[in-house]
Amino acid sequence: MALRDLGVNSFAICGIATEIGIEPTVRYGADLGYIPVVVEDTCGAGNERAGKCSLESLRFAGDAMFTDAATIGSLFRKAVASA
């Protein structure tokens, strides 16, 4: 409710354990109506194969957008500069 009250409609996600934490968070966020943005090159995995399968599954589902750290960093810098 707090995010909706603030007008948030998307979130960027990165971290470790893609197959355990990131994939379910992305799916749950999408189920709640948010647009998850996975910063792919900043996601790690306890099991490399499982992590790749998680990202492939998320791509197949089509509920998330994907980017890399350089691209999202550039967009954030532009947003801050124009604020």
Residue frames as a rotation matrix with the C-alpha (Angstrom) as fourth column:
MET 1
0.566 0.825 0.000 0.00
0.825 -0.566 0.000 0.00
0.000 0.000 -1.000 0.00
ALA 2
0.384 -0.484 -0.787 2.82
0.215 -0.782 0.586 2.40
-0.898 -0.394 -0.196 0.82
LEU 3
-0.693 -0.676 0.249 4.41
0.375 -0.043 0.926 1.97
-0.616 0.735 0.284 -2.61
ARG 4
-0.233 0.696 0.679 1.08
0.943 -0.010 0.334 2.49
0.239 0.718 -0.654 -4.37
ASP 5
0.680 0.484 -0.551 0.39
0.649 -0.747 0.145 5.59
-0.341 -0.456 -0.822 -2.26
LEU 6
0.025 -0.780 -0.626 3.74
0.024 -0.625 0.780 6.98
-0.999 -0.034 0.003 -3.48
GLY 7
0.679 0.338 -0.652 2.86
-0.600 -0.257 -0.758 6.24
-0.423 0.906 0.028 -7.11
VAL 8
-0.475 -0.876 0.077 5.46
-0.705 0.432 0.562 3.50
-0.526 0.213 -0.823 -7.52
ASN 9
0.664 0.739 -0.112 4.57
-0.658 0.507 -0.556 1.14
-0.354 0.443 0.824 -10.35
SER 10
0.739 -0.488 -0.465 7.89
-0.013 0.679 -0.734 -0.60
0.674 0.548 0.495 -11.01
PHE 11
0.738 -0.585 0.335 11.01
-0.481 -0.109 0.870 -1.72
-0.473 -0.804 -0.362 -9.20
ALA 12
0.311 -0.751 -0.583 14.54
-0.646 0.283 -0.709 -2.75
0.698 0.597 -0.396 -10.13
ILE 13
0.869 0.004 0.495 15.94
-0.400 0.594 0.698 -5.88
-0.292 -0.804 0.518 -8.56
CYS 14
0.246 -0.836 -0.491 19.39
-0.443 0.353 -0.824 -7.41
0.862 0.420 -0.284 -8.24
GLY 15
0.351 -0.176 0.920 21.20
-0.922 0.108 0.372 -9.54
-0.165 -0.979 -0.124 -5.72
ILE 16
-0.766 -0.639 -0.071 22.21
-0.643 0.764 0.048 -13.10
0.024 0.083 -0.996 -5.02
ALA 17
-0.781 0.401 0.478 20.37
0.167 0.873 -0.459 -16.36
-0.602 -0.278 -0.749 -5.28
THR 18
-0.711 0.497 -0.498 18.42
-0.701 -0.447 0.555 -15.64
0.053 0.743 0.667 -8.46
GLU 19
-0.531 0.473 -0.703 16.82
-0.083 0.796 0.599 -19.07
0.843 0.376 -0.384 -8.28
ILE 20
-0.482 0.307 -0.821 15.75
0.837 0.437 -0.328 -18.67
0.258 -0.845 -0.468 -4.63
GLY 21
-0.329 0.298 -0.896 15.02
0.617 -0.651 -0.443 -15.01
-0.715 -0.698 0.030 -3.98
ILE 22
-0.784 -0.054 -0.619 14.97
-0.300 -0.839 0.453 -12.93
-0.544 0.541 0.641 -7.14
GLU 23
-0.882 0.452 -0.131 12.71
0.050 0.366 0.929 -15.10
0.468 0.813 -0.346 -9.30
PRO 24
-0.274 0.852 -0.446 9.92
0.942 0.332 0.055 -15.43
0.195 -0.405 -0.893 -6.70
THR 25
-0.343 0.115 -0.932 10.13
0.440 -0.857 -0.268 -11.73
-0.830 -0.503 0.243 -5.84
VAL 26
-0.924 -0.013 -0.382 9.80
-0.320 -0.520 0.792 -10.78
-0.209 0.854 0.476 -9.51
ARG 27
-0.704 0.692 -0.161 6.84
0.393 0.567 0.724 -13.13
0.592 0.446 -0.671 -9.96
TYR 28
-0.182 0.639 -0.747 5.11
0.961 -0.043 -0.271 -11.85
-0.206 -0.768 -0.607 -6.81
GLY 29
-0.582 -0.096 -0.808 5.70
0.100 -0.994 0.047 -8.23
-0.807 -0.054 0.588 -7.79
ALA 30
-0.948 0.249 -0.201 4.22
-0.235 -0.118 0.965 -8.88
0.216 0.961 0.171 -11.22
ASP 31
-0.474 0.806 -0.355 1.22
0.757 0.579 0.302 -10.61
0.449 -0.126 -0.885 -9.61
LEU 32
-0.130 0.383 -0.914 0.66
0.780 -0.529 -0.333 -7.45
-0.611 -0.757 -0.230 -7.57
GLY 33
0.781 0.528 0.333 0.67
0.607 -0.519 -0.602 -5.35
-0.145 0.672 -0.726 -10.72
TYR 34
0.485 -0.700 -0.524 4.20
-0.316 -0.699 0.642 -3.94
-0.816 -0.146 -0.560 -10.55
ILE 35
0.917 -0.334 -0.218 6.67
-0.149 0.220 -0.964 -3.95
0.370 0.916 0.152 -13.44
PRO 36
0.675 -0.731 0.099 9.82
0.141 0.259 0.955 -5.72
-0.724 -0.631 0.278 -12.23
VAL 37
0.781 -0.561 -0.273 13.09
-0.493 -0.287 -0.821 -4.70
0.382 0.776 -0.501 -13.89
VAL 38
0.856 -0.508 0.098 15.78
0.364 0.727 0.583 -7.35
-0.367 -0.463 0.807 -13.50
VAL 39
0.573 -0.779 -0.256 19.31
-0.817 -0.566 -0.106 -5.95
-0.062 0.270 -0.961 -13.57
GLU 40
0.956 0.081 -0.282 20.66
-0.155 0.956 -0.249 -9.12
0.249 0.282 0.927 -15.06
ASP 41
0.248 -0.948 -0.200 24.42
0.176 0.247 -0.953 -8.67
0.952 0.201 0.229 -14.74
THR 42
-0.486 -0.375 0.789 24.08
-0.689 -0.391 -0.610 -7.90
0.538 -0.840 -0.069 -11.02
CYS 43
0.617 0.703 0.354 22.21
-0.786 0.531 0.316 -11.12
0.034 -0.474 0.880 -10.19
GLY 44
-0.580 -0.814 -0.027 24.15
-0.801 0.577 -0.159 -14.02
0.145 -0.070 -0.987 -8.79
ALA 45
0.552 0.747 -0.370 23.14
-0.644 0.664 0.381 -17.61
0.530 0.028 0.847 -8.24
GLY 46
0.243 -0.410 0.879 24.01
-0.756 0.489 0.436 -20.35
-0.608 -0.770 -0.191 -5.80
ASN 47
-0.089 -0.182 0.979 23.76
0.445 0.872 0.202 -22.73
-0.891 0.454 0.003 -8.73
GLU 48
-0.702 -0.290 -0.651 24.71
-0.320 -0.688 0.651 -21.22
-0.636 0.665 0.390 -12.09
ARG 49
-0.924 0.378 0.047 22.50
0.245 0.495 0.834 -23.55
0.292 0.782 -0.550 -14.12
ALA 50
-0.183 0.896 -0.404 19.49
0.977 0.118 -0.180 -22.97
-0.114 -0.427 -0.897 -11.85
GLY 51
-0.227 0.025 -0.973 20.07
0.230 -0.970 -0.079 -19.21
-0.946 -0.242 0.215 -12.01
LYS 52
-0.924 -0.134 -0.358 20.11
-0.308 -0.292 0.905 -19.25
-0.226 0.947 0.229 -15.81
CYS 53
-0.683 0.730 -0.026 16.95
0.632 0.609 0.480 -21.36
0.366 0.312 -0.877 -15.84
SER 54
-0.118 0.630 -0.767 15.26
0.795 -0.403 -0.454 -18.83
-0.595 -0.663 -0.453 -13.53
LEU 55
-0.479 -0.121 -0.870 16.10
-0.236 -0.936 0.261 -15.94
-0.846 0.330 0.419 -15.85
GLU 56
-0.980 0.141 -0.137 14.94
-0.092 0.288 0.953 -17.92
0.174 0.947 -0.270 -18.88
SER 57
-0.453 0.856 -0.248 11.68
0.888 0.458 -0.041 -18.75
0.079 -0.238 -0.968 -17.09
LEU 58
-0.111 0.375 -0.920 11.10
0.429 -0.817 -0.385 -15.10
-0.896 -0.438 -0.070 -16.24
ARG 59
-0.783 -0.205 -0.587 11.78
-0.408 -0.541 0.735 -14.10
-0.469 0.815 0.340 -19.84
PHE 60
-0.888 0.460 -0.016 9.34
0.323 0.648 0.690 -16.75
0.327 0.608 -0.724 -21.07
ALA 61
-0.240 0.833 -0.499 6.61
0.916 0.024 -0.401 -15.56
-0.322 -0.553 -0.768 -18.67
GLY 62
-0.329 0.035 0.944 7.00
0.682 -0.683 0.263 -12.01
0.654 0.730 0.200 -19.98
ASP 63
0.680 0.669 -0.302 6.14
0.667 -0.392 0.634 -10.33
0.305 -0.632 -0.712 -16.68
ALA 64
0.484 -0.607 -0.631 9.47
0.397 -0.490 0.776 -8.54
-0.780 -0.626 0.004 -16.25
MET 65
0.928 -0.373 -0.023 11.82
-0.221 -0.499 -0.838 -6.25
0.301 0.782 -0.546 -18.12
PHE 66
0.605 -0.791 -0.090 15.56
0.730 0.506 0.459 -6.91
-0.318 -0.343 0.884 -18.28
THR 67
0.879 -0.425 0.214 18.50
-0.273 -0.819 -0.505 -4.52
0.390 0.385 -0.836 -18.33
ASP 68
0.225 -0.864 -0.450 22.15
0.796 0.429 -0.427 -4.32
0.562 -0.262 0.784 -17.28
ALA 69
0.245 -0.167 -0.955 23.88
0.855 -0.427 0.294 -2.18
-0.457 -0.889 0.038 -14.67
ALA 70
-0.794 -0.607 -0.034 25.38
0.511 -0.697 0.504 0.26
-0.330 0.383 0.863 -17.18
THR 71
-0.562 0.642 0.521 22.03
0.416 -0.325 0.849 1.01
0.715 0.694 -0.085 -18.79
ILE 72
0.482 0.805 -0.346 20.02
0.719 -0.138 0.682 1.46
0.501 -0.577 -0.645 -15.61
GLY 73
-0.028 -0.584 -0.811 22.84
0.859 -0.430 0.279 3.45
-0.512 -0.688 0.514 -14.03
SER 74
-0.899 -0.284 0.333 22.83
0.432 -0.695 0.575 5.82
0.068 0.660 0.748 -16.98
LEU 75
-0.132 0.940 0.314 19.05
0.455 -0.224 0.862 6.23
0.881 0.257 -0.398 -16.76
PHE 76
0.499 0.279 -0.821 19.25
0.866 -0.130 0.483 6.95
0.028 -0.952 -0.306 -13.01
ARG 77
-0.473 -0.754 -0.456 21.99
0.723 -0.628 0.289 9.54
-0.504 -0.193 0.842 -13.54
LYS 78
-0.793 0.248 0.556 19.91
0.330 -0.593 0.734 11.29
0.512 0.766 0.389 -16.21
ALA 79
0.251 0.958 -0.138 16.85
0.617 -0.048 0.785 11.27
0.746 -0.282 -0.603 -13.95
VAL 80
0.288 -0.229 -0.930 18.79
0.892 -0.288 0.347 12.77
-0.348 -0.930 0.122 -11.05
ALA 81
-0.754 -0.657 -0.012 20.39
0.593 -0.688 0.418 15.41
-0.283 0.308 0.908 -13.28
SER 82
-0.641 0.564 0.520 17.02
0.235 -0.501 0.833 16.52
0.731 0.656 0.189 -14.60
ALA 83
0.177 0.745 -0.643 15.33
0.885 0.165 0.435 16.61
0.431 -0.646 -0.631 -11.18
